[in-house]
Amino acid sequence: MTSITLPPVENNKVISKAITFKNHSTPWEITSLELPVASPDSIVQPDQILIKTAAVALNPVDILLRELTPRTLVGSSVKVAGADFSGTILQIGSSVETDLKVGDQVFGNLLNPFSQNNSFTEYILQKYNTFQVLQKVPEKVSLADAAGLGVVSNTSYQAFKGSKNLKGGSVLILGGGSSVGYFGIQWAK
């Protein structure tokens, strides 16, 4: 099990370095974010989870979402980039229902074009229900490799979830050698 060290709290905030942008025409920058702390005893709110990020993966959709972010949507505020990540759970809110535990190494997907905070940050502090994917990293998979699994596994899963009457039938997966296609083949089995 990994040793758990919580981030330092200063003035009821956790400082987290992040890759951010202001709108579609501004460059990505490394900035410091202030994450509000729930109480002196807990960083997370009852419905939140705190993850120390180990690795992130740049996805084509990350670039697309940045390019499609209009100035009016983001305005002068800062948006954290990224969807795919891996890391270690540091805290879980008291009302979060999950089989995951503090210390678990996880990978996930925070793809949300309307959120100000996504995955390209030192600490991910989010409501548990905002993760599209949050799974334990398999034993023989490194955190660096696991970081790229969130969007592709969810994309192929959504394709199957939206299909009807597949049981016992045949499935054609175009692009089976791609990352999404590979997961599609696994779901089809």
C-alpha positions in Angstrom: 0.0 0.0 0.0 1.2 3.5 -0.8 2.0 5.9 2.0 -0.7 8.6 2.1 0.5 12.2 2.6 -2.1 14.9 2.4 -1.3 18.1 0.7 -0.5 21.1 2.9 -3.4 23.3 3.8 -2.8 27.1 4.0 -5.6 29.6 4.9 -8.2 26.8 4.4 -7.0 26.1 0.9 -4.9 23.5 -0.9 -2.6 25.0 -3.5 -2.4 22.8 -6.6 -0.3 23.4 -9.7 -2.4 23.0 -12.9 -2.2 23.4 -16.7 -4.8 26.1 -17.5 -6.1 28.3 -20.2 -8.5 31.3 -20.4 -10.1 30.8 -23.8 -9.6 29.2 -27.2 -7.0 31.8 -28.2 -4.8 31.8 -25.1 -1.9 29.5 -24.5 -1.8 26.7 -21.9 0.0 27.9 -18.8 1.1 26.4 -15.5 -0.6 28.2 -12.7 -1.5 27.7 -9.1 -5.1 27.0 -8.1 -6.6 27.4 -4.7 -8.8 24.4 -3.8 -11.2 25.2 -0.9 -10.9 22.9 2.2 -14.2 21.6 3.7 -13.1 21.7 7.3 -10.1 21.6 9.6 -10.6 17.8 9.8 -11.2 17.0 6.1 -10.1 18.5 2.8 -13.1 16.9 1.0 -16.8 17.7 1.2 -19.0 14.7 2.0 -19.7 14.1 -1.8 -16.1 14.7 -3.0 -12.9 12.7 -3.6 -9.3 13.9 -3.5 -6.7 12.3 -5.7 -3.0 13.0 -6.0 -2.3 13.0 -9.7 0.5 10.7 -10.8 0.2 11.0 -14.6 -2.1 12.6 -17.2 -2.6 11.9 -20.9 -3.2 14.4 -23.6 -6.1 13.3 -25.8 -7.2 14.8 -29.2 -10.5 15.7 -27.5 -8.5 17.9 -25.0 -7.3 20.0 -27.9 -10.7 20.0 -29.6 -12.5 21.2 -26.4 -10.0 24.0 -25.9 -10.4 25.1 -29.5 -14.2 25.0 -29.2 -14.3 27.0 -25.9 -15.7 30.3 -26.9 -14.6 33.5 -25.1 -18.1 34.0 -23.8 -18.3 30.6 -22.1 -15.0 31.0 -20.1 -14.7 34.8 -20.0 -11.9 35.9 -17.8 -11.9 32.8 -15.6 -9.3 30.1 -15.8 -10.1 26.6 -16.9 -8.1 23.5 -16.1 -7.4 21.3 -19.1 -7.4 17.6 -19.5 -9.6 14.5 -19.1 -7.4 11.4 -18.6 -5.4 10.8 -15.4 -4.1 8.3 -12.9 -3.2 8.8 -9.3 -3.7 7.8 -5.7 -6.8 8.4 -3.6 -6.0 10.6 -0.6 -9.5 11.2 0.8 -13.1 10.1 0.2 -16.1 12.0 1.4 -18.3 10.5 4.0 -21.4 10.2 1.7 -19.5 8.7 -1.3 -20.6 5.2 -2.1 -17.8 3.2 -3.7 -15.6 0.1 -3.3 -12.5 2.3 -3.8 -10.4 3.1 -0.7 -7.9 5.6 0.4 -4.5 4.5 -1.0 -6.0 2.9 -4.1 -4.2 3.7 -7.3 -6.9 4.7 -9.8 -7.3 5.9 -13.4 -10.1 8.0 -14.7 -11.8 10.4 -17.0 -13.0 13.9 -16.1 -14.0 15.0 -19.5 -16.4 17.8 -18.9 -16.3 20.8 -21.2 -18.3 22.9 -18.9 -16.2 22.3 -15.7 -13.6 24.8 -14.6 -11.5 21.9 -13.1 -10.4 18.9 -15.1 -7.5 16.5 -14.7 -4.3 18.4 -15.6 -3.7 19.4 -12.0 -1.5 18.2 -9.1 -4.5 17.4 -6.9 -7.9 16.5 -8.3 -10.7 17.6 -5.9 -14.1 16.8 -7.5 -17.6 15.6 -6.6 -17.5 11.8 -7.0 -20.4 11.8 -9.5 -18.5 14.1 -12.0 -16.0 11.3 -12.9 -17.1 9.6 -16.1 -14.6 6.8 -15.2 -12.9 6.1 -11.9 -11.5 2.6 -11.7 -8.7 0.8 -9.8 -5.5 0.4 -11.8 -4.9 -3.3 -12.6 -1.9 -4.8 -10.8 0.5 -5.1 -13.7 -0.3 -1.7 -15.3 1.8 1.3 -14.4 0.2 4.6 -13.4 1.8 6.2 -16.5 0.2 3.6 -18.8 -3.2 3.7 -16.9 -3.4 7.5 -17.4 -4.4 7.0 -21.0 -7.3 4.6 -20.4 -10.1 6.8 -19.2 -11.5 8.4 -22.3 -10.9 5.4 -24.6 -12.5 2.9 -22.3 -15.5 5.1 -21.7 -15.9 5.9 -25.4 -16.1 2.2 -26.3 -18.3 1.4 -23.3 -20.8 4.2 -24.3 -21.0 2.7 -27.8 -22.0 -0.7 -26.4 -24.2 0.8 -23.6 -26.3 2.6 -26.2 -26.8 -0.5 -28.4 -29.7 -2.9 -28.0 -30.0 -6.6 -28.4 -26.3 -7.5 -28.7 -26.4 -10.6 -26.6 -25.6 -13.6 -28.8 -25.3 -11.4 -31.9 -22.3 -10.3 -34.0 -20.5 -7.0 -33.7 -18.3 -5.3 -36.3 -15.6 -3.2 -34.8 -13.9 -0.9 -37.3 -10.5 0.2 -36.2 -9.9 -2.7 -33.8 -6.2 -1.8 -33.7 -7.0 1.7 -32.3 -7.3 2.3 -28.5 -11.1 2.7 -28.7 -11.3 -0.3 -31.0 -9.2 -2.4 -28.6 -11.6 -1.7 -25.7 -14.5 -2.3 -28.0 -13.2 -5.8 -28.7 -12.8 -6.4 -25.0 -16.4 -5.3 -24.3 -17.7 -7.5 -27.2 -16.1 -10.6 -25.6 
